Amino acid sequence: MKQMRQVIYPVLAGTLVWGAASPAFADDAGSAVSGSFGVDYASHFVSYGADVWGGGSDFFGSESTNFVYFDIGLALPKGFSVNFGVWGDVNDNSDGPATVGGNIQEIDTYIGVGYAAGIASFGATYQEWNYGGVTAERILDLSAGLDDSGMWGGDFALNPGLTVHMRIGSESGAEEGEAYVFSVGPGFDVGSVSFSVPASVAFFSDGYYNPDEGGYGYSSLGLSASIPMAFVPPAYGDWGLGLATTYYMTDDAVIGNPEDDFLTGMVSISLSY
């Protein structure tokens, strides 16, 4: 689950860098199953602070990419939930054997469990990142989030979260290691448009990117807007348009991007039911 993917994956029960709230748990069989599908056009592919395609300061330039995902969620009794899904990175940025097939550079699969108790939510997600013809990384993410909307009065909330991201195996030779991502995601509405101001800071163990260097890896600050496509009849599901921009400040010794600081953007269309 890479950094820009955290906008997409709904499975981590509210601790994503975007500060999303935990999924609502259904109280009747008719709403116990949920699903989502989306397509994103992104200026950069950012994986836990790493500028994967080396877009650098080139905003929506030649290294832009497309993300496609599908997710199914099931609400269980007593605050538990299960999610599973598939995520893909599609572009023509690689001329070598890094592609899964054609322009499909990467296919990831994941399954996760979540638990919500009062204002707290917790999640565990196992992922397999498949690229370069192998299961290049096996990932386990543990997460915790807090819905603090009732602590401040009004509609304000920080939505703090922590994700412990662990590379636990690899067929590509990547070392095991951890990243610790602390996040907030205050949000507000203007009419029917929902805005969020996500921010994060991440620290890495030695070996995750650089075998000799760990510690502070990056911080980020963003702004996103979610716009309902109300003209689509409800019988066809809930469609939405998303716009997001995030500025990353990364440490060269720990991550080693082409540019230490860079601006990213993404335009999304999603369907949920």
N, C-alpha and C positions, 0 to 999 in steps of 0.2 A: 504494500500500500504506500504509494509514493505521495509526495507532498501535494501535488495538484490533484491526485486521486482522492485526497481527503475531502475535497469538495463533493465528490461523487459517492463514495462508499457510505451508505447509511447505517452500517452495521455496528459501529463502535459506541453506540448508546450515549451520544452526546459529548464525547471528549475530543472531537475532531478539532483541528486547528481553526476551523471556521466557527467553532463554538456552537454547533447545532444542538438543539434540544433533543432529549431522548425521545424515541418514538412513542406515540400513545399506545397503550395496551388496551385491546378491545375487550368489551364486556359482553359481546354477543357473537355467535358463530358467524353471522353475516359479515362482520368487519374484522375477523381474526386474521385473514390473509390479505397482504398488501403486496404491491409490486411497483417497480419503477423502471423506466427505460429512458436513456438520454444520449444525446450526441453533443459534443463540445468541440469548438474550434479554439485552439489555445496558441498563444504566441510562443510559449515555452513548455517543455516537459520538465517539471521540477520534482525531483525525488529526494525528499528529506534534505532540502537545501542544495542538492546537486543539479546543475543545469545540464541535463542529460544530452541534449543535442547541440549544446554549445551556442545557443542563441545570443547570449550576452546582451549587449545594448541594442540588438536588432529587434525592434518591437513589431511583431507580426510580419517578420521577414521570411527569408528562405528556409529557416529552421522551424517554422510553425508546424503544428501537428493537429491531429484529430483524435479525440477519445470517444469510445462507444462503450456503453455499459448496460447491463440488465441485472436487476436484483429482485429477489422474492423474500418477503418477511412473513413470519408466522408468530402471532401473539399467543402466549401460553398462560395458563393460570398462575396466580400468585406473583405477577410482575415479571415473569420470565419471557424471553423472546428468542427466536432463532432466525438468522438471515443466511442466505447464500447467493452467490452471483458470479458474474464474469465481467471482466474489464479488458478493453483492448486499446492499443496505441497504433494508429494507422497513418502512415506518411511515406514519402519517398526519400527520406533523409539519409538512408544507408544504401551504399552500393555493394557492400560486402555480404558475408554470410550471416549477418546479425538478424535477418528477417525470419519470422516464423513461416511465412509464405506470402509471396507477392509483396504488397505494401503493408502487411500486418506485421509490425515490428515486435509486438509483444502481446501475449495473452496471459492474463492473471485470473486465477480462480480463488475463491475464498468461502469460508463458512465461519459463522460466529454465533455466540450466545450473548445475550444481554440480560441484565437484571436491574429493575428499578424499585427503590424503596423510599418513599417519601420524596425528598428533593434530591436524593443521590441516585446515580446510575453507574453501573459497572459493565464492562464488556471484555470478552476475550475472542480474538479472531485469528484463525490460522489461514495463511495465504501461500500460494505457490506462484512465483513470478517466472514465466516461461519466455525466454528469449535466447537468441543465439543457438537454437536447436536443442536446448537442454532446459531442465528446471533450474534456472540460474540462481534463484534464491528461494529459500523456505523461511517464512516469516511468522512470528507469533507476536501479536500486539495485545497488551493488557491496558485497560483504560479505566478512568474514573472521571465522573463529571458531576457538577452541582448546578441545580436550577435555583438560583438565588433571587428569582424575580420577586419573591415575597419579602425580601429583607430590606428593600430600599424605599418602598412606597412608589406608587405610580406604576408605570410600565417598564422601568429601567431594570436591567439585569446584566451582570458581567458574564455569566455562563462560563465559569472557570473550568478547566479540564487538564488532565495529565494523561499522556499516552507514553507507555514504555514499549518501544519498538525494538524487537529482537530478531536479528538474523541468526537462525538456529541451524541452518544447513545450506549446502550449495553443491551443484554439479559443475560449476564454472570455476571453482577455486577461490571464491570470495570468502574472506575470513568471517568467522562469527563475531558479533559485536552488538552493541546496543545504542539506541538514541533515546533521549528523554525530552519530550516536547511538552512544554507548559503553554497553555493557551487561554485566551479570553475571546469572547465574541459578542460584545454588546450590540443590540439591535433596536430598531425603531421602525414604525410604519408612517408613510405619508400617503394617505388615501388607501388605495389597494396595493401599493408597492411596498414591499418589505425590504429594509436596508439592514446590513450588518457591517460592523467595523472589526474584523478579526485581527488579532495580533498574536504572535507566538515567539518563543525563544527556545532553542534546542541545544543540548549538550550531548557529546558523543564519547563512547569509550575508545581507547586506543585500538586501532585496527579496523574500525568500521569503514572508514575511507582511507586514512593514512595509518600504516602500521606503527608509526613512531609518534603519532600526535593525536591527542584527544582533547576534550574540554569543550569550550564554547564553539559551536559550529555556525549558527546563523540566528537571525531574528527577522521577523516579517511584520508588515502592517498593510492591511488591505481595506477595500471597500467593495461591497457586493450589493446587487439589487435583484430582487425576484419579482417578476411582473406576471400576473396571471393572464392567460390568453382566454379571456372570458367569452370571446366570440365563438369558441368551439363548444358545441352542445355537450352538456354533462354526460350524455350517454356514451360519449367517446373518451371519457376519462378527464382527468385534470391536467391540462397542458400549461406549461409555463415557459417564460423566457428569462434567462439569467444573464447578467452582466457582472463581471468581476475584474478587479485589478489588484495586484499585490506587489509591493516593493520588498525585495530581499536584500539583506545585508549579511554577507557570508565571510567566514574566516578562510583565508587562502591556505594557511598551513594545515587546517583540519579537512577542508573539502576540496579546494583547488579548482575553482571554476575559471573559465576564460575571463570573466569580469566578476570582481568581488561583489559589487552592488548592481542590481538590475531590476527593471520594471517588467512585470508580466501582465497579460490580459487574457480573458476568456469570454466567449459568447456561447451560451448553452440553450438547448431546447430539450425539454423533458416532459415525460408523460408519467403520471402516477395514478394508481387506482386502489 
